[in-house]
Each structure stands twice: as C-alpha cells, then as structure tokens.
Amino acid sequence: MALAIVADVLQIIVLPLFVEGAESPADDILDLGVGVAMVRLLGWHWEFLPSFLGKLVPVVDLVPFWTLSVANVYRRSKRALVTAEEGREQPPSGP
C-alpha cells in the first residue's frame, strides 16, 4: 500500500513540477516500475491493468489509480480469507 501511495503522490505532485507531466518518460518509467513491483509483491490481479492504462490518459492520470487498485486487491483478499475461515468453522453436514 505504501508503494502505491508514494507512486501516486510522486505522479500527482512531484513529477509535474520537474518534468512534462503526463507525457513525461519519467512518469511512464515510474508506472512501469510500479506495475512490475505490484505484480511481484501481490501477484497478478486484473485491478492493475486499468490502473496502468488509466495512467496513459493525460487528464485521467491524476486519479490515484495505484492506491485504489491496491486497496481493492486488499479488500478482495480480506473477503476471501473471511469466507475461507467461515467455511472451515462450519461443521460438516450429514449423517
């Protein structure tokens, strides 16, 4: 989560001050690096694809997509864990 927040803050606040903004190669390299890091840290999730593609659109890149996608992955994994715990706690039905 911290990596996603730092990447979004860099892209929204810091990089536009020093480089060309959304058309910056530094911005694209940051997105590519963050995408690779997220897949290595959390595994492949479909939520990362819209985040990566959204960063390529000039005005849409101001939305903190990395943070939103990591939060969604966390929420979904937490829900899957709770569902698995509930399934394990129920006694088997039958004779």
C-alpha positions in Angstrom: 0.0 0.0 0.0 2.8 2.4 0.9 4.4 1.8 -2.6 1.2 2.7 -4.3 0.6 5.8 -2.2 4.2 7.0 -2.8 3.9 6.4 -6.6 0.6 8.3 -6.8 2.0 11.2 -4.8 5.0 11.4 -7.0 2.9 11.4 -10.1 0.4 13.9 -8.9 2.5 16.4 -7.0 6.3 16.0 -7.6 6.8 14.9 -11.3 4.7 17.6 -12.9 6.8 20.2 -11.2 10.0 19.0 -12.7 9.1 17.3 -16.0 6.5 17.4 -18.7 3.7 15.9 -16.7 1.7 13.1 -18.2 3.8 13.0 -21.4 7.0 12.5 -19.4 9.2 9.5 -19.9 9.9 9.5 -16.2 6.2 9.2 -15.5 5.9 6.2 -17.8 9.0 4.6 -16.3 7.6 5.1 -12.8 4.3 3.5 -13.9 6.0 0.5 -15.5 8.2 0.0 -12.4 5.3 0.3 -10.0 3.3 -2.2 -12.1 6.1 -4.7 -12.1 6.6 -4.2 -8.4 2.9 -4.7 -7.6 2.7 -7.9 -9.6 5.9 -9.2 -7.9 4.6 -8.2 -4.4 0.9 -9.1 -4.7 0.7 -11.4 -7.7 -1.3 -10.7 -10.9 -4.6 -9.0 -10.4 -7.0 -7.6 -13.0 -7.2 -4.4 -11.0 -3.7 -3.4 -12.0 -4.5 -3.4 -15.7 -7.0 -0.4 -15.6 -4.5 1.4 -13.3 -1.7 1.0 -15.8 -3.9 2.0 -18.8 -5.5 4.9 -16.9 -2.1 6.4 -16.3 -1.5 6.7 -20.0 -4.5 9.1 -20.5 -3.4 12.7 -19.9 -6.1 14.0 -17.5 -7.1 10.7 -16.0 -3.6 10.1 -14.7 -4.4 12.5 -11.8 -6.6 9.9 -10.2 -4.6 7.8 -7.7 -5.2 4.5 -9.6 -2.4 2.6 -7.9 -3.7 3.3 -4.4 -7.2 2.4 -5.5 -6.2 -0.8 -7.1 -4.1 -2.0 -4.2 -6.9 -1.1 -1.8 -9.3 -3.2 -3.9 -6.9 -6.1 -4.0 -6.6 -5.9 -0.3 -10.3 -5.7 0.2 -10.9 -8.7 -2.0 -8.2 -10.8 -0.4 -9.6 -10.0 3.1 -13.1 -11.0 2.0 -11.7 -14.3 0.6 -9.9 -15.0 3.8 -13.1 -14.4 5.9 -15.1 -16.7 3.5 -12.5 -19.4 3.9 -12.5 -19.0 7.7 -16.3 -19.3 7.8 -16.2 -22.4 5.6 -13.7 -24.0 7.9 -15.7 -23.3 11.1 -19.0 -24.8 9.9 -19.4 -28.5 10.9 -19.8 -30.9 8.1 -23.5 -31.7 7.4 -24.6 -35.2 7.0 -25.4 -38.4 9.0 
